[in-house]
Amino acid sequence: QVQLVESGGGLVQPGGSLRLSCAASGSIFKIDAMGWYRQAPGKDRELVALMPNTGVTNYADSVKGRFTISRNNAKNMVYLQMNSLKPEDTAVYYCNSKDYTLGVGYWGQGTQVTVSS
């Protein structure tokens, strides 16, 4: 089991920035990838960014050039730096970890990001 706790959400004006953080604990040695998803009201949950232990980091087209995912493996943390935020970025953002061997994923509780003037 992996436990994930997000922080850093809030209200920001269009064009502003936020940095989300996610702390991982538990069976972290089994993590093969970590990432961020988001779910806006009335919409399905969607991938924002996914960073595997090795290989290419993937971003949703809608956030490329604006969002950056990073990991600090020594601290078991993953971050999402969000710049040039738009109202359409408003959503609950979820941290996710993946165990490819078992084919399972774990979720944090989510953190609300609201972009509004």
KAQUIKA-V373960 format. One record per residue. RES is the residue in one letter. SS is DSSP state (hx for helix, st for strand, lp for the rest). D_CENTER is the distance of its C-alpha to the mean C-alpha in whole Angstrom. Layout:
((RES & SS & D_CENTER) (RES & SS & D_CENTER))
This chain:
((Q & lp & 19) (V & st & 15) (Q & st & 14) (L & st & 11) (V & st & 11) (E & st & 9) (S & st & 10) (G & lp & 11) (G & lp & 11) (G & st & 14) (L & st & 17) (V & st & 17) (Q & lp & 20) (P & lp & 19) (G & lp & 19) (G & lp & 18) (S & lp & 15) (L & st & 12) (R & st & 10) (L & st & 7) (S & st & 8) (C & st & 8) (A & st & 11) (A & st & 12) (S & st & 16) (G & st & 18) (S & lp & 19) (I & hx & 17) (F & hx & 19) (K & hx & 18) (I & lp & 15) (D & lp & 15) (A & st & 11) (M & st & 8) (G & st & 5) (W & st & 2) (Y & st & 5) (R & st & 8) (Q & st & 11) (A & lp & 14) (P & lp & 17) (G & lp & 19) (K & lp & 17) (D & lp & 15) (R & lp & 12) (E & st & 10) (L & st & 8) (V & st & 7) (A & st & 6) (L & st & 8) (M & st & 10) (P & st & 13) (N & lp & 15) (T & lp & 18) (G & lp & 18) (V & lp & 16) (T & lp & 12) (N & st & 12) (Y & st & 11) (A & lp & 11) (D & lp & 15) (S & lp & 14) (V & lp & 12) (K & lp & 14) (G & lp & 15) (R & lp & 14) (F & st & 10) (T & st & 10) (I & st & 7) (S & st & 10) (R & st & 11) (N & st & 14) (N & lp & 15) (A & lp & 18) (K & lp & 16) (N & lp & 14) (M & st & 11) (V & st & 8) (Y & st & 7) (L & st & 6) (Q & st & 9) (M & st & 10) (N & lp & 14) (S & lp & 16) (L & lp & 15) (K & lp & 17) (P & hx & 18) (E & hx & 16) (D & hx & 12) (T & lp & 13) (A & st & 11) (V & st & 10) (Y & st & 6) (Y & st & 6) (C & st & 4) (N & st & 7) (S & st & 10) (K & st & 13) (D & st & 16) (Y & lp & 18) (T & lp & 21) (L & lp & 21) (G & lp & 19) (V & st & 17) (G & st & 13) (Y & st & 12) (W & st & 10) (G & lp & 10) (Q & lp & 12) (G & lp & 9) (T & st & 10) (Q & st & 12) (V & st & 11) (T & st & 15) (V & st & 16) (S & lp & 20) (S & lp & 23))
